[in-house]
Amino acid sequence: MEVGRSSGFLVLRRDGPVLIILLAVASLTLLGFIILFSATQAHLGGTNTIVRKQALWLLFAILAGGVTVFLNLENLRLLAWPLAVFTVGLLLLVLLPGVGVSVNGARRWLDLGPMNLQVSEFAKIGMIFILAHYLAANQRYRETFSKGFLIPFSIVGTIFLLVMLEPDFGTAFLLGLVGCVMLFLAGVRLIYLIPSLLAGGLLFALAIVFDPIRMKRITAFLDVEAHKNDGAYQLWQGILAFGAGGLNGVGLGNGRQQNSFLPEAHTDFIFPIIGEELGVFYSGGVVALFLSIFIIGLWNLRKAPNLFQFLLAAGAILLITSQALINIGVSTGCLPTKGMSLPFISYGGSGLVTMFILVGILVNCLRNWNRSPLPNPVVL
């Protein structure tokens, strides 16, 4: 009896982190479908087209994430540079007139017939993979300028600039943020990294200043009430949604904001719909689920057997949780308005598949690390 209890405890201890992450992802995805169904009933006249499309994308996402879980990540390192070239090639391809699909002045998608592929989403996977591979392979040069800083920083910078040209400032910022954190975790010297970050931040700020649309969003963010009928309309409606929802919400399908008052209610601003229809407790639950993914992932990073897997898992954790943080920050008025989906919940096929692949990478790492009897600590 004691042996059985001990065995069960060891299994739970070994597989517990993976189960928690999978449960969190499943809960977020299920909630996403419930809110999508509710939002589209009013906003799109009762049609279930978006829900059906999202369900089809979910099948692809589960397949892609499931395959990723069982891949040998060390063997995949042989494909690191080809993947990097393929990623940059797609980012260049989408910028070509007649090839990339332009929507509202942004060229971010490739037309694949029945579906559009958002290239910048898959660039997230390519960036963390090549960066983790390069930094691990050149760990001995981490304190040098050329191999230790310039080359990996150029990898981040190239992908950052190509995404900026689409233009997609939000995704570019996310990629730059995660890339630089990975450089820091790999031990790149701060004397090189900090000045480059300051210079990059200045250039990013200047790009916003000289872009009338994005500058208008900044000024509207600074005085939401004064711009509630123009630049801050989405944010103002989102705030009203949270206020109307209160603690318990107004009930599924009874929300006012989804009825054409809140643009992009099923994509970038889906979090206020959760707040209005389901209330504070469900909104807080969404935050708690993302927080659990971050804490579980972060705690288990210490078990990584080498720098490559450490950085790959860290990159996956950061991309998932940082994107969620930005989306929630925007929809609650803590950050300037920027179109960025809420992982697992917002409508969007490319983003859903990308997030499931990132989860697959994280689960792959945790499964192998926790099954190893004596994991070697990562020395930075």
C-alpha positions as a Markdown table, in Angstrom:
| # | Residue | x | y | z |
|---|---|---|---|---|
| 1 | Met | 0.0 | 0.0 | 0.0 |
| 2 | Glu | 2.8 | 2.4 | 0.9 |
| 3 | Val | 4.6 | 1.5 | -2.3 |
| 4 | Gly | 1.4 | 2.3 | -4.3 |
| 5 | Arg | 1.1 | 5.7 | -2.6 |
| 6 | Ser | 4.7 | 6.4 | -3.1 |
| 7 | Ser | 4.5 | 5.4 | -6.8 |
| 8 | Gly | 1.5 | 7.6 | -7.3 |
| 9 | Phe | 3.1 | 10.6 | -5.7 |
| 10 | Leu | 6.2 | 10.2 | -7.9 |
| 11 | Val | 4.1 | 10.0 | -11.0 |
| 12 | Leu | 2.1 | 13.1 | -9.9 |
| 13 | Arg | 5.4 | 14.9 | -9.1 |
| 14 | Arg | 6.8 | 13.9 | -12.4 |
| 15 | Asp | 3.8 | 14.7 | -14.7 |
| 16 | Gly | 2.1 | 17.3 | -12.5 |
| 17 | Pro | 3.7 | 20.4 | -14.2 |
| 18 | Val | 2.7 | 19.1 | -17.7 |
| 19 | Leu | -0.9 | 18.3 | -16.5 |
| 20 | Ile | -1.3 | 21.8 | -15.0 |
| 21 | Ile | -0.1 | 23.5 | -18.2 |
| 22 | Leu | -2.3 | 21.3 | -20.4 |
| 23 | Leu | -5.3 | 21.9 | -18.1 |
| 24 | Ala | -4.7 | 25.7 | -18.3 |
| 25 | Val | -4.4 | 25.7 | -22.1 |
| 26 | Ala | -7.6 | 23.5 | -22.4 |
| 27 | Ser | -9.5 | 25.8 | -20.1 |
| 28 | Leu | -8.4 | 28.9 | -22.0 |
| 29 | Thr | -9.3 | 27.3 | -25.3 |
| 30 | Leu | -12.7 | 26.2 | -24.2 |
| 31 | Leu | -13.5 | 29.6 | -22.8 |
| 32 | Gly | -12.4 | 31.1 | -26.1 |
| 33 | Phe | -14.9 | 29.0 | -28.0 |
| 34 | Ile | -17.7 | 29.9 | -25.6 |
| 35 | Ile | -17.0 | 33.6 | -25.8 |
| 36 | Leu | -16.5 | 33.4 | -29.6 |
| 37 | Phe | -19.9 | 31.7 | -29.9 |
| 38 | Ser | -21.5 | 34.3 | -27.7 |
| 39 | Ala | -19.9 | 37.3 | -29.4 |
| 40 | Thr | -20.6 | 36.1 | -33.0 |
| 41 | Gln | -24.3 | 35.5 | -32.3 |
| 42 | Ala | -24.9 | 39.2 | -31.9 |
| 43 | His | -22.0 | 40.8 | -33.7 |
| 44 | Leu | -22.4 | 38.7 | -36.9 |
| 45 | Gly | -26.1 | 38.1 | -37.0 |
| 46 | Gly | -26.1 | 34.7 | -35.4 |
| 47 | Thr | -23.8 | 33.0 | -37.9 |
| 48 | Asn | -21.4 | 30.3 | -36.6 |
| 49 | Thr | -18.9 | 30.8 | -39.5 |
| 50 | Ile | -16.2 | 32.1 | -37.3 |
| 51 | Val | -16.7 | 29.4 | -34.7 |
| 52 | Arg | -16.5 | 26.7 | -37.4 |
| 53 | Lys | -13.4 | 28.2 | -38.9 |
| 54 | Gln | -11.8 | 28.4 | -35.4 |
| 55 | Ala | -12.7 | 24.8 | -34.8 |
| 56 | Leu | -11.0 | 23.7 | -38.0 |
| 57 | Trp | -7.9 | 25.7 | -37.0 |
| 58 | Leu | -8.0 | 24.1 | -33.6 |
| 59 | Leu | -7.7 | 20.6 | -35.2 |
| 60 | Phe | -4.6 | 21.8 | -37.0 |
| 61 | Ala | -3.3 | 23.4 | -33.8 |
| 62 | Ile | -3.8 | 20.2 | -31.8 |
| 63 | Leu | -2.1 | 18.1 | -34.5 |
| 64 | Ala | 0.9 | 20.5 | -34.7 |
| 65 | Gly | 1.2 | 20.8 | -30.9 |
| 66 | Gly | 0.8 | 17.0 | -30.4 |
| 67 | Val | 3.6 | 16.3 | -33.0 |
| 68 | Thr | 5.8 | 18.8 | -31.4 |
| 69 | Val | 5.5 | 17.2 | -28.0 |
| 70 | Phe | 7.1 | 13.9 | -29.2 |
| 71 | Leu | 9.8 | 15.4 | -31.4 |
| 72 | Asn | 13.5 | 15.0 | -30.5 |
| 73 | Leu | 14.4 | 18.7 | -30.1 |
| 74 | Glu | 18.1 | 17.9 | -30.1 |
| 75 | Asn | 17.9 | 16.3 | -33.6 |
| 76 | Leu | 15.9 | 19.3 | -34.8 |
| 77 | Arg | 18.9 | 21.5 | -34.2 |
| 78 | Leu | 20.2 | 20.3 | -37.6 |
| 79 | Leu | 17.3 | 22.3 | -39.1 |
| 80 | Ala | 18.0 | 25.5 | -37.2 |
| 81 | Trp | 19.6 | 27.5 | -39.9 |
| 82 | Pro | 17.3 | 26.2 | -42.7 |
| 83 | Leu | 14.4 | 27.2 | -40.5 |
| 84 | Ala | 15.9 | 30.7 | -40.0 |
| 85 | Val | 16.3 | 31.2 | -43.7 |
| 86 | Phe | 12.8 | 29.9 | -44.3 |
| 87 | Thr | 11.4 | 32.4 | -41.7 |
| 88 | Val | 13.2 | 35.4 | -43.2 |
| 89 | Gly | 12.1 | 34.3 | -46.7 |
| 90 | Leu | 8.5 | 34.2 | -45.6 |
| 91 | Leu | 8.8 | 37.7 | -44.0 |
| 92 | Leu | 10.3 | 39.0 | -47.2 |
| 93 | Leu | 7.7 | 37.3 | -49.4 |
| 94 | Val | 4.8 | 38.8 | -47.5 |
| 95 | Leu | 6.1 | 42.3 | -48.2 |
| 96 | Leu | 6.0 | 41.8 | -52.0 |
| 97 | Pro | 3.0 | 43.5 | -53.7 |
| 98 | Gly | 0.7 | 41.0 | -55.3 |
| 99 | Val | 2.0 | 38.3 | -53.0 |
| 100 | Gly | 1.3 | 39.5 | -49.5 |
| 101 | Val | -2.4 | 40.2 | -48.7 |
| 102 | Ser | -3.0 | 43.8 | -47.6 |
| 103 | Val | -5.7 | 44.5 | -45.0 |
| 104 | Asn | -6.2 | 48.1 | -43.6 |
| 105 | Gly | -2.8 | 49.1 | -45.0 |
| 106 | Ala | -0.9 | 46.3 | -43.4 |
| 107 | Arg | 0.7 | 43.5 | -45.5 |
| 108 | Arg | 0.9 | 40.6 | -43.0 |
| 109 | Trp | -0.8 | 37.6 | -44.7 |
| 110 | Leu | -0.1 | 35.1 | -47.4 |
| 111 | Asp | -3.2 | 33.9 | -49.4 |
| 112 | Leu | -3.4 | 30.1 | -49.3 |
| 113 | Gly | -6.8 | 29.8 | -50.9 |
| 114 | Pro | -9.3 | 28.8 | -48.3 |
| 115 | Met | -7.2 | 30.5 | -45.5 |
| 116 | Asn | -4.7 | 33.3 | -44.9 |
| 117 | Leu | -1.4 | 32.6 | -43.2 |
| 118 | Gln | -0.1 | 35.4 | -40.8 |
| 119 | Val | 3.6 | 35.0 | -41.3 |
| 120 | Ser | 4.7 | 37.0 | -38.3 |
| 121 | Glu | 3.0 | 34.5 | -36.0 |
| 122 | Phe | 5.2 | 31.6 | -37.3 |
| 123 | Ala | 8.3 | 33.9 | -37.2 |
| 124 | Lys | 8.0 | 33.7 | -33.4 |
| 125 | Ile | 8.9 | 30.0 | -33.5 |
| 126 | Gly | 11.7 | 30.5 | -36.0 |
| 127 | Met | 13.3 | 33.2 | -33.9 |
| 128 | Ile | 13.4 | 31.4 | -30.6 |
| 129 | Phe | 14.6 | 28.2 | -32.2 |
| 130 | Ile | 17.5 | 29.7 | -34.2 |
| 131 | Leu | 18.4 | 32.0 | -31.2 |
| 132 | Ala | 18.4 | 29.1 | -28.7 |
| 133 | His | 20.6 | 27.0 | -31.1 |
| 134 | Tyr | 23.1 | 29.7 | -31.9 |
| 135 | Leu | 23.5 | 30.9 | -28.3 |
| 136 | Ala | 24.0 | 27.4 | -27.0 |
| 137 | Ala | 26.4 | 26.4 | -29.8 |
| 138 | Asn | 28.5 | 29.5 | -29.2 |
| 139 | Gln | 28.3 | 29.6 | -25.4 |
| 140 | Arg | 32.0 | 29.8 | -25.0 |
| 141 | Tyr | 32.0 | 33.2 | -27.0 |
| 142 | Arg | 29.2 | 34.7 | -24.9 |
| 143 | Glu | 31.4 | 37.6 | -23.6 |
| 144 | Thr | 32.9 | 38.5 | -27.0 |
| 145 | Phe | 31.4 | 41.2 | -29.2 |
| 146 | Ser | 31.2 | 39.5 | -32.6 |
| 147 | Lys | 30.0 | 36.0 | -31.9 |
| 148 | Gly | 28.6 | 36.6 | -28.4 |
| 149 | Phe | 26.6 | 39.7 | -29.2 |
| 150 | Leu | 26.6 | 41.1 | -32.7 |
| 151 | Ile | 25.4 | 37.9 | -34.6 |
| 152 | Pro | 22.6 | 36.9 | -32.2 |
| 153 | Phe | 21.5 | 40.5 | -31.9 |
| 154 | Ser | 21.4 | 40.8 | -35.7 |
| 155 | Ile | 19.2 | 37.7 | -35.8 |
| 156 | Val | 16.7 | 39.4 | -33.5 |
| 157 | Gly | 17.1 | 42.8 | -35.3 |
| 158 | Thr | 16.5 | 41.3 | -38.8 |
| 159 | Ile | 13.2 | 39.6 | -37.8 |
| 160 | Phe | 12.2 | 42.7 | -35.8 |
| 161 | Leu | 12.7 | 45.1 | -38.8 |
| 162 | Leu | 11.0 | 42.8 | -41.3 |
| 163 | Val | 7.9 | 42.6 | -39.0 |
| 164 | Met | 8.0 | 46.4 | -38.5 |
| 165 | Leu | 7.9 | 46.9 | -42.3 |
| 166 | Glu | 4.5 | 45.0 | -42.6 |
| 167 | Pro | 3.8 | 47.2 | -40.4 |
| 168 | Asp | 3.1 | 45.3 | -37.2 |
| 169 | Phe | 4.6 | 47.3 | -34.4 |
| 170 | Gly | 3.0 | 45.2 | -31.6 |
| 171 | Thr | 4.4 | 41.8 | -32.8 |
| 172 | Ala | 7.8 | 43.5 | -33.6 |
| 173 | Phe | 7.9 | 44.8 | -30.0 |
| 174 | Leu | 7.0 | 41.4 | -28.6 |
| 175 | Leu | 9.7 | 39.6 | -30.7 |
| 176 | Gly | 12.3 | 42.2 | -29.8 |
| 177 | Leu | 11.5 | 41.9 | -26.1 |
| 178 | Val | 11.6 | 38.1 | -26.0 |
| 179 | Gly | 14.7 | 38.0 | -28.2 |
| 180 | Cys | 16.6 | 40.4 | -25.9 |
| 181 | Val | 15.5 | 38.6 | -22.8 |
| 182 | Met | 16.9 | 35.4 | -24.3 |
| 183 | Leu | 20.2 | 37.1 | -25.0 |
| 184 | Phe | 20.3 | 38.3 | -21.4 |
| 185 | Leu | 19.5 | 34.7 | -20.1 |
| 186 | Ala | 22.3 | 33.3 | -22.3 |
| 187 | Gly | 24.8 | 35.6 | -20.5 |
| 188 | Val | 25.4 | 38.2 | -23.2 |
| 189 | Arg | 27.4 | 41.1 | -21.7 |
| 190 | Leu | 25.2 | 44.0 | -20.5 |
| 191 | Ile | 27.8 | 46.5 | -21.7 |
| 192 | Tyr | 26.8 | 45.5 | -25.3 |
| 193 | Leu | 23.2 | 44.7 | -24.7 |
| 194 | Ile | 22.0 | 47.8 | -22.7 |
| 195 | Pro | 23.3 | 50.5 | -25.2 |
| 196 | Ser | 21.8 | 48.5 | -28.1 |
| 197 | Leu | 18.4 | 48.3 | -26.3 |
| 198 | Leu | 18.4 | 52.0 | -25.6 |
| 199 | Ala | 19.2 | 52.8 | -29.3 |
| 200 | Gly | 16.6 | 50.3 | -30.5 |
| 201 | Gly | 14.0 | 51.7 | -28.1 |
| 202 | Leu | 14.8 | 55.2 | -29.4 |
| 203 | Leu | 14.4 | 54.2 | -33.0 |
| 204 | Phe | 11.1 | 52.4 | -32.1 |
| 205 | Ala | 9.8 | 55.5 | -30.4 |
| 206 | Leu | 10.7 | 57.7 | -33.4 |
| 207 | Ala | 8.9 | 55.2 | -35.7 |
| 208 | Ile | 5.8 | 55.7 | -33.6 |
| 209 | Val | 6.2 | 59.5 | -33.5 |
| 210 | Phe | 6.4 | 59.8 | -37.3 |
| 211 | Asp | 3.4 | 57.4 | -37.8 |
| 212 | Pro | 0.2 | 59.5 | -37.4 |
| 213 | Ile | -2.1 | 56.6 | -36.7 |
| 214 | Arg | 0.0 | 55.1 | -33.9 |
| 215 | Met | 0.8 | 58.5 | -32.5 |
| 216 | Lys | -2.9 | 59.2 | -32.3 |
| 217 | Arg | -3.3 | 56.0 | -30.3 |
| 218 | Ile | -0.7 | 57.2 | -27.8 |
| 219 | Thr | -2.3 | 60.6 | -27.3 |
| 220 | Ala | -5.7 | 59.0 | -27.0 |
| 221 | Phe | -4.3 | 56.6 | -24.4 |
| 222 | Leu | -3.1 | 59.5 | -22.3 |
| 223 | Asp | -6.6 | 61.0 | -22.2 |
| 224 | Val | -9.1 | 58.3 | -22.8 |
| 225 | Glu | -12.3 | 60.2 | -21.9 |
| 226 | Ala | -11.4 | 63.2 | -24.2 |
| 227 | His | -10.9 | 60.8 | -27.1 |
| 228 | Lys | -13.6 | 58.3 | -26.4 |
| 229 | Asn | -15.4 | 59.0 | -29.6 |
| 230 | Asp | -12.3 | 58.7 | -31.9 |
| 231 | Gly | -8.8 | 57.5 | -31.0 |
| 232 | Ala | -9.8 | 55.8 | -27.7 |
| 233 | Tyr | -13.2 | 54.5 | -28.8 |
| 234 | Gln | -12.2 | 50.8 | -28.5 |
| 235 | Leu | -10.6 | 51.3 | -25.1 |
| 236 | Trp | -13.5 | 53.3 | -23.8 |
| 237 | Gln | -16.0 | 50.7 | -24.8 |
| 238 | Gly | -13.8 | 48.0 | -23.2 |
| 239 | Ile | -13.7 | 49.9 | -19.9 |
| 240 | Leu | -17.5 | 50.2 | -20.1 |
| 241 | Ala | -17.7 | 46.5 | -20.6 |
| 242 | Phe | -15.8 | 45.7 | -17.5 |
| 243 | Gly | -17.9 | 48.2 | -15.5 |
| 244 | Ala | -21.1 | 46.7 | -16.8 |
| 245 | Gly | -20.0 | 43.2 | -15.9 |
| 246 | Gly | -19.2 | 43.8 | -12.3 |
| 247 | Leu | -18.5 | 40.7 | -10.2 |
| 248 | Asn | -20.8 | 38.2 | -11.7 |
| 249 | Gly | -21.3 | 39.5 | -15.3 |
| 250 | Val | -24.5 | 40.1 | -17.2 |
| 251 | Gly | -24.7 | 36.6 | -18.6 |
| 252 | Leu | -23.6 | 34.9 | -21.8 |
| 253 | Gly | -25.1 | 36.5 | -24.9 |
| 254 | Asn | -26.4 | 39.5 | -22.8 |
| 255 | Gly | -23.4 | 41.7 | -23.3 |
| 256 | Arg | -24.0 | 45.1 | -24.9 |
| 257 | Gln | -20.5 | 45.8 | -26.1 |
| 258 | Gln | -20.4 | 42.8 | -28.5 |
| 259 | Asn | -23.4 | 44.2 | -30.4 |
| 260 | Ser | -21.3 | 46.3 | -32.7 |
| 261 | Phe | -20.3 | 48.8 | -29.9 |
| 262 | Leu | -16.9 | 47.2 | -29.4 |
| 263 | Pro | -15.0 | 46.7 | -32.7 |
| 264 | Glu | -12.9 | 43.5 | -33.0 |
| 265 | Ala | -14.9 | 42.0 | -30.1 |
| 266 | His | -13.9 | 38.5 | -31.2 |
| 267 | Thr | -10.2 | 39.2 | -31.7 |
| 268 | Asp | -8.1 | 41.9 | -30.0 |
| 269 | Phe | -10.7 | 43.0 | -27.5 |
| 270 | Ile | -12.2 | 39.7 | -26.5 |
| 271 | Phe | -11.1 | 40.1 | -22.9 |
| 272 | Pro | -13.6 | 42.9 | -22.1 |
| 273 | Ile | -16.4 | 40.6 | -23.4 |
| 274 | Ile | -15.3 | 38.0 | -20.8 |
| 275 | Gly | -15.4 | 40.7 | -18.2 |
| 276 | Glu | -18.8 | 42.0 | -19.2 |
| 277 | Glu | -20.6 | 38.7 | -19.7 |
| 278 | Leu | -18.9 | 36.5 | -17.0 |
| 279 | Gly | -17.6 | 39.1 | -14.5 |
| 280 | Val | -14.5 | 39.8 | -12.5 |
| 281 | Phe | -14.0 | 36.2 | -11.3 |
| 282 | Tyr | -13.7 | 34.7 | -14.8 |
| 283 | Ser | -11.5 | 37.6 | -15.9 |
| 284 | Gly | -9.3 | 37.0 | -12.9 |
| 285 | Gly | -9.3 | 33.3 | -13.7 |
| 286 | Val | -7.9 | 34.0 | -17.2 |
| 287 | Val | -5.1 | 36.0 | -15.6 |
| 288 | Ala | -4.5 | 33.2 | -13.1 |
| 289 | Leu | -4.3 | 30.5 | -15.8 |
| 290 | Phe | -1.6 | 32.5 | -17.8 |
| 291 | Leu | 0.2 | 33.1 | -14.5 |
| 292 | Ser | 0.2 | 29.4 | -13.7 |
| 293 | Ile | 1.8 | 28.7 | -17.1 |
| 294 | Phe | 4.5 | 31.3 | -16.4 |
| 295 | Ile | 5.2 | 30.1 | -12.9 |
| 296 | Ile | 5.2 | 26.3 | -13.7 |
| 297 | Gly | 7.4 | 26.9 | -16.7 |
| 298 | Leu | 9.8 | 29.2 | -14.9 |
| 299 | Trp | 10.1 | 26.9 | -11.9 |
| 300 | Asn | 11.0 | 23.9 | -14.1 |
| 301 | Leu | 13.6 | 25.8 | -16.2 |
| 302 | Arg | 16.2 | 24.9 | -13.6 |
| 303 | Lys | 15.9 | 21.3 | -14.7 |
| 304 | Ala | 17.0 | 22.0 | -18.2 |
| 305 | Pro | 19.9 | 19.6 | -19.2 |
| 306 | Asn | 21.6 | 22.2 | -21.5 |
| 307 | Leu | 21.4 | 25.8 | -22.6 |
| 308 | Phe | 19.6 | 25.1 | -25.9 |
| 309 | Gln | 16.6 | 23.5 | -24.2 |
| 310 | Phe | 16.7 | 26.1 | -21.4 |
| 311 | Leu | 16.5 | 29.0 | -23.9 |
| 312 | Leu | 14.0 | 27.3 | -26.1 |
| 313 | Ala | 11.6 | 26.6 | -23.2 |
| 314 | Ala | 12.2 | 30.1 | -21.8 |
| 315 | Gly | 11.4 | 31.6 | -25.3 |
| 316 | Ala | 8.1 | 29.7 | -25.5 |
| 317 | Ile | 7.1 | 30.7 | -22.0 |
| 318 | Leu | 7.9 | 34.4 | -22.7 |
| 319 | Leu | 6.0 | 34.5 | -26.0 |
| 320 | Ile | 2.9 | 33.0 | -24.6 |
| 321 | Thr | 2.7 | 35.0 | -21.4 |
| 322 | Ser | 4.1 | 38.3 | -22.7 |
| 323 | Gln | 1.5 | 38.4 | -25.5 |
| 324 | Ala | -1.2 | 37.7 | -23.0 |
| 325 | Leu | 0.1 | 40.4 | -20.7 |
| 326 | Ile | 0.2 | 42.9 | -23.5 |
| 327 | Asn | -3.4 | 42.1 | -24.7 |
| 328 | Ile | -4.8 | 42.3 | -21.2 |
| 329 | Gly | -2.8 | 45.5 | -20.5 |
| 330 | Val | -4.2 | 47.1 | -23.7 |
| 331 | Ser | -7.9 | 46.0 | -23.1 |
| 332 | Thr | -7.8 | 47.3 | -19.5 |
| 333 | Gly | -6.2 | 50.6 | -20.3 |
| 334 | Cys | -2.8 | 49.9 | -18.8 |
| 335 | Leu | -1.1 | 50.0 | -22.2 |
| 336 | Pro | -1.7 | 52.0 | -25.4 |
| 337 | Thr | -4.1 | 50.4 | -27.9 |
| 338 | Lys | -2.4 | 47.9 | -30.1 |
| 339 | Gly | -3.9 | 45.0 | -32.0 |
| 340 | Met | -2.6 | 41.8 | -30.5 |
| 341 | Ser | -4.7 | 38.7 | -29.9 |
| 342 | Leu | -5.2 | 37.0 | -26.5 |
| 343 | Pro | -3.6 | 33.5 | -26.8 |
| 344 | Phe | -5.9 | 30.5 | -27.0 |
| 345 | Ile | -9.0 | 32.8 | -26.7 |
| 346 | Ser | -9.1 | 35.3 | -29.6 |
| 347 | Tyr | -10.2 | 34.3 | -33.1 |
| 348 | Gly | -7.3 | 33.7 | -35.4 |
| 349 | Gly | -6.0 | 30.5 | -36.9 |
| 350 | Ser | -2.3 | 31.3 | -37.4 |
| 351 | Gly | -2.0 | 32.6 | -33.8 |
| 352 | Leu | -3.8 | 29.5 | -32.4 |
| 353 | Val | -1.5 | 27.1 | -34.3 |
| 354 | Thr | 1.6 | 29.0 | -33.2 |
| 355 | Met | 0.5 | 29.0 | -29.6 |
| 356 | Phe | -0.1 | 25.3 | -29.6 |
| 357 | Ile | 3.3 | 24.6 | -31.1 |
| 358 | Leu | 4.9 | 26.8 | -28.4 |
| 359 | Val | 2.9 | 24.8 | -25.8 |
| 360 | Gly | 4.2 | 21.6 | -27.5 |
| 361 | Ile | 7.8 | 22.8 | -27.2 |
| 362 | Leu | 7.3 | 23.6 | -23.5 |
| 363 | Val | 5.5 | 20.3 | -22.7 |
| 364 | Asn | 8.2 | 18.4 | -24.7 |
| 365 | Cys | 10.9 | 19.9 | -22.5 |
| 366 | Leu | 9.1 | 19.4 | -19.2 |
| 367 | Arg | 8.3 | 15.7 | -20.0 |
| 368 | Asn | 11.9 | 14.9 | -20.8 |
| 369 | Trp | 13.4 | 16.9 | -17.9 |
| 370 | Asn | 11.1 | 15.5 | -15.3 |
| 371 | Arg | 11.6 | 11.9 | -16.5 |
| 372 | Ser | 15.4 | 12.3 | -16.2 |
| 373 | Pro | 16.5 | 10.9 | -12.8 |
| 374 | Leu | 19.4 | 13.3 | -12.4 |
| 375 | Pro | 18.9 | 16.4 | -14.6 |
| 376 | Asn | 22.0 | 18.5 | -15.1 |
| 377 | Pro | 21.6 | 22.1 | -14.0 |
| 378 | Val | 22.2 | 24.8 | -16.6 |
| 379 | Val | 25.3 | 26.9 | -16.0 |
| 380 | Leu | 25.0 | 30.4 | -17.3 |
